[in-house]
Structure formats: structure tokens, C-alpha cells
């Protein structure tokens, strides 16, 4: 579930937080 949000928000431009 967490990985989904990490990918979902990551592709929205918030990679600084989710693409660690």
C-alpha cells in the first residue's frame, strides 16, 4: 500500500519525498 502512494505521488513531482 505504501509503495503505491510512493509511486503515485512520486510521479506527481514530489519525488524529493517519495523517490528516496
Backbone as numpy.savetxt, mean C-alpha at the origin, in Angstrom:
# Nx Ny Nz CAx CAy CAz Cx Cy Cz
-5.19 -9.97 4.50 -6.03 -8.77 4.50 -5.16 -7.51 4.50
-4.13 -7.55 5.36 -3.22 -6.41 5.46 -2.47 -6.19 4.15
-2.07 -7.28 3.53 -1.34 -7.19 2.26 -2.20 -6.57 1.18
-3.51 -6.80 1.28 -4.43 -6.22 0.31 -4.45 -4.71 0.42
-4.58 -4.22 1.65 -4.59 -2.77 1.87 -3.24 -2.16 1.51
-2.18 -2.90 1.79 -0.83 -2.45 1.49 -0.66 -2.26 -0.01
-1.23 -3.20 -0.79 -1.15 -3.12 -2.25 -2.12 -2.08 -2.78
-3.31 -2.06 -2.21 -4.37 -1.16 -2.67 -3.98 0.30 -2.51
-3.54 0.66 -1.31 -3.13 2.04 -1.06 -1.78 2.33 -1.70
-0.95 1.31 -1.82 0.37 1.48 -2.42 0.29 1.98 -3.85
-0.70 1.48 -4.59 -0.86 1.90 -5.99 -1.60 3.22 -6.11
-2.02 3.78 -4.97 -2.72 5.06 -4.96 -1.73 6.22 -4.77
-0.44 5.86 -4.56 0.58 6.88 -4.43 1.14 6.99 -3.03
0.55 6.27 -2.08 1.02 6.32 -0.69 2.09 5.26 -0.45
2.94 5.06 -1.44 3.95 4.01 -1.39 4.98 4.25 -0.29
5.05 5.50 0.18 5.98 5.84 1.23 5.65 5.11 2.53
4.38 4.73 2.66 3.93 4.09 3.89 3.69 2.59 3.69
3.27 2.21 2.48 2.84 0.84 2.25 3.81 0.03 1.42
4.72 0.69 0.74 5.69 -0.03 -0.07 7.06 0.01 0.61
7.07 -0.39 1.88 8.30 -0.35 2.67 9.18 -1.54 2.29
